[in-house]
Amino acid sequence: MQGKNDTLADKVLLSNAIFNGLENEVSPGFIALRGECIAAVGRPEEAQAWIGAGTVVCDLGDAFIMPGVHDNHVFFTGYMSMHRGVDLTHAASIEEAVESMLQAANNLPPGKDVTAYGWSEEGWGKLPEQSLLDELFPDRAVIAINLNKSYCWMNRLAQEKYQFLPDQCSAEARALLLQAMMKDHSLVKQEFMEFCRILAARGVTSIKDIGFDRHSELLPILEELKETGELPLRFHFSLEPVVEPLDIGTGMKYKALYNGDLIRFQGYKLMLDGVVADHTGDMLEPYADMPEVTNLRTVDYEKIEASVLEADSQGIKCCLTAEGDAAIRQAVSMIEKCREQQGNNLIRHSISDLEYPHPDDLIRMGKNEIFAEVYAQILLLNPTYEEAYMPVVVGKGNENRFYNYKSMLEANVPITIGTDLPLFITSVPDSLYSASHRLFPDGSPGGWYPDRGMPPSEVLKAWTINGARHCYMEEVTGTLETGKYADIAVFDRNLLNASAGDIRDAQVILTIMGGKVTYNHSWNEG
């Protein structure tokens, strides 16, 4: 037994299936909570020593207890922008959508933007025309982003004001719009708390958020929530220079200001290449379906490397986003140069996305202790194998290099998991279905290169202790051990032995962050 029993627990959790994050299997036992921390863990028969008249005892039966989930790559402002304004998800026609936006405009001050989201070209049978918005909204900007975030229906005023085009509406392209949306302090606070509630229902107790430039509109809200004891998760953040160039001065300031266990600065995110699926990922060999092309978009590697070296010299880590094998190779080389020039292996740099790595570069990543940030739910972007883009862009013979988690593990690459939310909503069950069972949504039997997947226990460690390590938090969270923060997620079934057929039905029934319950399934019953 771990812990001392000279003081009784506030809460005791009992279960036949506790995954502590240190071992690869579950065991029966208890976890005693006192204040913010875990006071003891041990065998079931030892729990009674921690239970008094005021102790809340939760006998969870066969429910699965694990460390709280850390999503290592989310994008709150992107999520916010996808849920701000008029909901057009159920608008059956362009005319119905316009009527909804006109009604919204009538309730807004003169000149204030109208924003909307969720419409579908497929549902309407065609793309809506800009001229309609120009005619009906001559004095205010109107921006309606579609369901899959690929197109913004906008009037001319919006295009001039926010400087992006309808078919170029990535989050980075919409940076000026996001800045404007973030200025409504009270609304952003409300939206952030709803964002946290959604994540708590997924077992999330910690995130690493990507913020553009200085993230200056959100940080005061976080500080306010921290001071009032209302911050419901651990908020780590990285800065991505978009509107402004990388600012080392701001990074050094944030490193000094935000280094606690609730709000912590985690360096910079720097984009290298684009997306392999649309041929903007940088490849060592030409695309199979575009034989003369290795990348449709030029990458300024020298400029990016200079930024990485400067950040590293100040002890600030970088996350380099790279999809194609050529971009991944460049990213590894940049971090190798940091190691050679600075000799500082304590800076936990990472590479995110990592769709199509060359095996040689995974070995280099392991030797240099470079963290991988992968999207373990990624196969779910493809409804079926027949509709998957991987064999199309690299050929059938090379498609098995995509999402090669087994080779990462064999190379001792520390793997963390993120979602790039709103690309995905955090789901540990979906990640097991995709990264362990290696299945597409249609559930075709056999799995897609199942030998390249991650064992379920490694998926759970990537969501927990590896994320904590990447954020320099492994001493205080990430595993269920005495003295660590009581950051805990409880699922309704054993995630390690659930079949592919029912793993996606697994639900969180309890989430605890720092000893406080942030989600309880029973709150939603009745």
N, C-alpha and C positions, 0 to 999 in steps of 0.2 A: 504493500500500500504506500501511496505517496501522500505527503501532507501531514499536518498535525491536527489532532482532533480536540484541542483545548478550547476551541470556539465553534459553536454550531453554525451550520450553513444557512444562508438565506433561502437557497433553493437547491434541491437535489434532483438530478435527472437519472433515471434508471432505464437501462435498455439491454436487450440481448445482442445488440449489434452496434458496437462502438468502434468507429474507425478513427484512430488517434492521429493519423498523418505520419506516424513514425514507422509503422509496420504495414504490410501489404494485405493483412486480413483483419476481420472484425473479431471482437471478443465481447462477452457479456460483462457488464460492470456498472459503475455509477460515476457521476461527475458532481462534485459539490461546488456550489458557487457562493462566494461571499463578496459583496460589493461588486467591483468591476472585474474581479479576477476569479480564476479557478482555484479553489482552496484545496481540493484533493481529487484524485482519481483512484479507482481501485476496483476490487472484486465486489460483486453484488452483496455478499454477506458482510462486507465492511461498511456498507452505507449507513447502517443504523447509528453508528457512533456520531454521525454528523447531523442527525435529525432531532430537532427539538419541537416544542409546541408551536413555535412561530415559523418553522421551516416549511416551505412549499415543496411538496414531493410530487414529481411528475413521473409516474410509472408508464413508460412509453412502449412497453412490450417488445415487439419485434421491429419497431421503428429504427431507422438508421441515423445515428448521431455522428456528425463529422465536424471538423473545423469550419468556421464561417468562410464563405466563398469570397475570393478576391478576383474581381474582373480587372485584368491588367491593361485594358485598352477600351475606354468608353468615350463618348463624345456628347456631353449633356447639351451643349448649345445646338448640335445637330438634331438631337431628339426633340428639343424644345421647338425648333423651327418646323419640325414635321407635325406638330400638334398645336400650333398657334393659329387662332382665327376660326374661319368657317370650315366645318367638317363637311367635305363633299363626298365622303365615302359612299353614301347612299343616294347621291344625286343621279337620277336616271337619265338625264339629258343635259346638254349644254344650257338650254333655256332654264331648266330648274336650278342649275348651278348659278347662273347669272342672277336669278331672282333672289337666291339666298345671299349672294354677295351684296346686292342692292339693299336688302333689308338690313344687313350688318352695317353698311355704310351710313344708313339713316340714323343709327345709334352711336355714331362716332363723331368726334369734333371735326369741323371743316379742315380738309387737307390731310387728315391722318390716314396712313396706309390701310388698305384692306388686304389681309392675308388669308389664305385658305390652303387646304391640303386634302389629299386622299382621292382625287379624281382619277379616272382610268380611261385612256384612249380606247382600249378594247371595249369597255362598257358603253362608250358613247359612239363608237363606230368611226370616229375621225378625230383629228386634233382640232381643238377650238381655235378660233382666229383672233389674232391680236386686235384687229380693227374693231371688233365688237366691244372690247374693253376700252379702247381709245374713245369710242363714241359715247359710251355710257358713263365713263369715269374720267372726264377731261381734266379734273382738278386734283386728283389724288392718285398715288401709285397703287397698283393692284398686282399682287403676286400670288399665284396659286400653284403650288408644287404638286406634281402627280404622285400616285401611290408608290411607284418604284424609284422615285427621286431622280429620274432621268430627264425631266422636262418641266419647265416653269411656264405656265400660261401667264403672260405679263402684258401690260400696256406699255406704250412708248415712254411714258413718264417714269415708270419703274425702271426700265432699262437705262435711261439717262441718269437717274438718281443713284442706282446701285451698281452700274457699270458691269453688267453681265448679260448674256444673251439667253434666250429660252432653252436652247439645247446645250448650254454650257453651265449647268447649275450644280456642280459639285459644291460641297460645303466651302471649300477654299474660294471658289468663284463667288459664292454668296457672302463673303466675309463682311462687306460693308453693310449688307442687310442684317446679318447676325448682330453686328455692333449696335445697330439701331434698335433691334428687338430687345437687346439686353438692357436698355436704358430704363425700362419700366420696372423699378426695383421691387415693388410689392407683387407684381404679376410673376416676375422671375422667381421670387422666393416661393410663391405658391406652386409654380411649375416644378421647381427643384424638389420640393417636399413630395410632390406626387411621383416624381421620378424615383426618389428614394423608397417610397412605399412599394412601387412596382418591383424594384430590385430586392427589397426585403422579402417579398413574397417568393423570390427565387433563391433565398438563402444567402444573399449578398450582404456582407458586413464591411466591405472595403472595396474601393475602386481606385484606378488611376485614370484621371480624366485628361483629355487633350483640350487645351484652350488656345485660341489664336492670340498671337502677339503677347500682350501683358495679362490677359484674362482679368482685366481690372474691374469689370462690372460685377463679376460673380464673387470675387474674393471678399468684399465687405459683407456680403450676405452670409458667407460661410463663417466669418469671424463673429457675426451677430448670433448665428445659430450655436456656435461653440460656446459663447459667453452665457447664453441662456440655457445651456444643457440640452438643446433640441437637435443637435446634429446627429442624425441616426446612422451614420456610417463613417468609416475612416476615409478621408478624402485626400488622395495623392493627386498631384497634377503636374503635367508637362506642358511646356509652351511650344507652339508651332508658329514660326514666323511666316506671316502671310501678307498682310497689308504693309508691315514694317519689316526691315531687315533684322536678323538675329541681334539681340541686344545683350551682350555679356554683363553689362552693368546691372540690368534688371535681374538677370539670373543670379548674380552674386548677392543682390539685395534680398531676393526671395529665399535663397539658400540660408541666409542668416535669420530671416523673419519666420519662415515656415518650416520648422524642423521638429514639430511635436508629433505625438502619436495620433492626433485627430486630423490635423492639416499639415501636409508635408510636400515641399517642392521636390520634383523628381527630374528636373533637367529639361532638355529640349527634344522635340520630335522634328526630324528633318526628312522630307520626302526625297527619294532618289528617282526611281522610275515610276511608270504608271501601272497599268493593269494588263496582265498577260492576255486576258480574254479579248481585249480590244486592240492588241498589238502595240500597246504603248509600254509594256514591260520590256526591259532591256535584256536581250538574249545573246548567248555566245554563238549560237547557230541560227540561221534564218528560220522563220516560222514555216511550218509544213504547208500551210494554206496561203502563204505569201512568200514564195521562195527567195525573193530578193531583199527581204526586209528582216532586220533584227530589232528595230525599234522605230516606231513612227514619230517618236518625240525625243528630241535631243536632251541629254542630261549634262549639266555643268558640274562634273565630278570635282574639278579643282576647287571651285567655290565652296562646295559642300565640305570637302576635306579640310579646308582652311577653318571653317566654322567648328568642325568636330575637334580639331587640334586645339583651337582656342578655348573651347569649353572644357576640354580635358585638362588643359593647363591650369584651369581654375577649380579643378575638382568637381566639375559639373558633368553629369552623365548625359548621353544622347541615345535616343531610340531612332535608328535609321530604317525607314520604311522601304523595303525592296522586294519585288516579286520575281523578276526574271533572274536567271542564273548569272548573267553578266553584272547586273546591279548588285546582287548578293555578294559576288566576288569582290566588287569594288568596296562594298560596305565592310567586309571582313578585313580588307587591306587597310582601310582607314583606321580601324580600331587596332589592328596590329601595329600600325605606325604610332598610335598613341602609346601602346605598351612599350615600344622600343624607345621612343623619345622621352617619355615621362617616367617610365619604369613603375607606374602605379597600377597594380592589378586590383586595387580596391574599388575602383570606379566601375560600377556594374552596367556597362554599356549593353545595348540590346539591338537586335534586328527584328523588325516586325513583318508580318505577312508571310515571307519565306515560302511562297507558293512552289517555286521550281528551283530548288537549290542543286548545285552540283555536289556529288558525294565528297569530293576533295575539300570543298569549302566547309562542309559540316565538320570534318575532322579539324580544320583550322579553327572553327568556332569553339570546339571543345577544348582545344589546347589553350586558347586565349580566354576561356571562361566567359564567352559572349552569350548572353541570355537570348533565347528565342521567344518571341511573342507570336503565338499562332492563333488562328481562328478555328478552333476545334469543331465548330458546327458548319464548316465551309461546304461540305458535300451537299448540304441541304439547299444550297442555291440552285442545284440542278434537279429538276423533278424526277428524272430518270437517267440511267446511264446513256440511253440513246440520245438524250438532249444535252449531255454534258459536253463542254467545250474542250476538255483536256486532250483527247486524242485528235481533235481537229487541228489545234494550233501547234502541237509538237509531234504528231504521228503516233500510231498505235504502239510502236516499239519503245517510245520514251515516256508514255503517259504515267508509268509507275514511279517516276521521279517526283510527281506532284504529291505534296503532303506526306513526305516520307518520314514519319515520326520514328519508326524503328531505327533508321540510320542515325537520327538525331540522338536517340537514347544510347545507341552503341558508341557514338562519338563523345558521350558524356556532355552533351549540350544541355544546360539547364533550361527546361521548357516551362513557360508560363502560358496562360490562356487568357485571351481577351475576346471581345465580340465586335469591336468597332461600332458599338451600339450608336445609332439605330440600324446598322447593317443587320445585326441579330439582337434579340433580347436575350440576356443571360439565361442559359438553361444547362445545368449540369447533366440532366437526363439526355437532352438532345446531343450534347457533346460526346457522351458515351455511345449513343446510337451511331454517330457519324465517325468518331475517331477510333473507337474500339471495335464496334461491329462493322464499321466501314460500309454503311448502307445509305442509299439514296432514299428520298421520301417515299418512293413507291414500294420499298421493302423487298426488292428483287432478291431472291435467296442467293447465298454464297458470299456476298460481300464483294467490294471493289478492292482488289489487292489487300486482303485481310492481313497478310503477313507484314504489311508496312504500317500497321496501326499501332496504337498505344494500348498496353494492358490497362484495364479499368483502374487499378490502384495508382498507376502513373498519371492517368487523367485527373484523378482526385488530388494528387499531390501537386500537379501543375496548377490547379485551381486554388490551392491553399498555401502550403509551405514554400513552394517555389516562387509564388507571387510575393509572399512576405519577404523572402530573401532578396528578390529583386528590388524591393522598396526599403531595404535595410531594416526590416521589422521582425526578422526571424527570432530574435531573443524575447519578443513579447507577444507574438501571435503566430498563427499559421499551423499550430498543432495543439492537441488537447493535453496540456501538461500543467502540473501544479505551478502556480505563480504567474502564468500567462493570462492575458486578458480573456475573459469569458466571451469569446467570439465563436458562435456555434450555429450550425444549421442542422435541422432534423427533417429527414424525408420519411415518407410513409412506407417505404420498403427498402430492402437491402440492395443498394446500387451495385454492389460487386457481383451479385449472382443473379440479377434480374435478366430475363431473356430479352432478346432483341424485340420480340413481339410486344412486351409490356413495359420496357424501360422508359419510353417516351410518355407513359401515363403516370410516372412517378411525380408526386407532389410534395412540396415543402409544407410541413405542418407547424414548424416553430423556427423562428430566427431570433438569436440573442446577440447583441453587440455591446461589449463592455458591461455585461451583467444585466442589461435592460432588454426586455422583450420588444422587438421591433415588428414582429409579425407572429400572429397566432392564427392558425387555420380556423379555430373555433369562433374567432371574431366575425367570420364571414358566414357562419352557419345560422340557420333560422331566419 
